Amino acid sequence: TGFGTMIALDLGTRDAAWAFLDALEIVDISNNIGDAKSLATHPTTTTHRSMTEEARLEVGVTPGVIRLSVGLEDIADLSRDVARALDAAKGK
């Protein structure tokens, strides 16, 4: 209790962010997050795309940012999925 289910990760580059998203198997990719299932989004190209690059950077939305909403799936399965995706994002 007392914690939200939203996580933001900055993977450094857009290529790393896309590699992370492409590697997810359990977590779905969505433009809108907040559901009973785990979802991930790339704010630069979805929720914040209408903002200028300067405005996005001012609020901390860099090209490498991924927003992850954690759902009700098994935590061990989610941990493995995110770890696998992070490994795919390394070096991108």
RAMO-V352882 format. One record per backbone hydrogen bond with DSSP energy under -0.5 kcal/mol. NH is the residue of the N-H (numbers start at 1). CO is the residue of the C=O. If there is no record, write none. Layout:
[[NH & CO] [NH & CO]]
//
This chain:
[[7 & 68] [9 & 66] [11 & 9] [11 & 64] [13 & 11] [17 & 13] [18 & 14] [19 & 15] [20 & 16] [21 & 17] [22 & 18] [23 & 19] [24 & 20] [24 & 21] [28 & 38] [30 & 40] [39 & 69] [40 & 28] [41 & 67] [43 & 41] [45 & 42] [46 & 42] [46 & 43] [48 & 43] [49 & 46] [51 & 48] [56 & 52] [57 & 53] [58 & 54] [59 & 55] [59 & 56] [60 & 57] [61 & 56] [62 & 60] [65 & 62] [66 & 9] [67 & 41] [68 & 7] [68 & 66] [69 & 39] [70 & 5] [70 & 68] [72 & 36] [78 & 74] [79 & 75] [80 & 76] [81 & 77] [82 & 78] [83 & 79] [84 & 80] [85 & 81] [86 & 82] [87 & 83] [88 & 84] [89 & 85] [90 & 86] [92 & 89]]
//
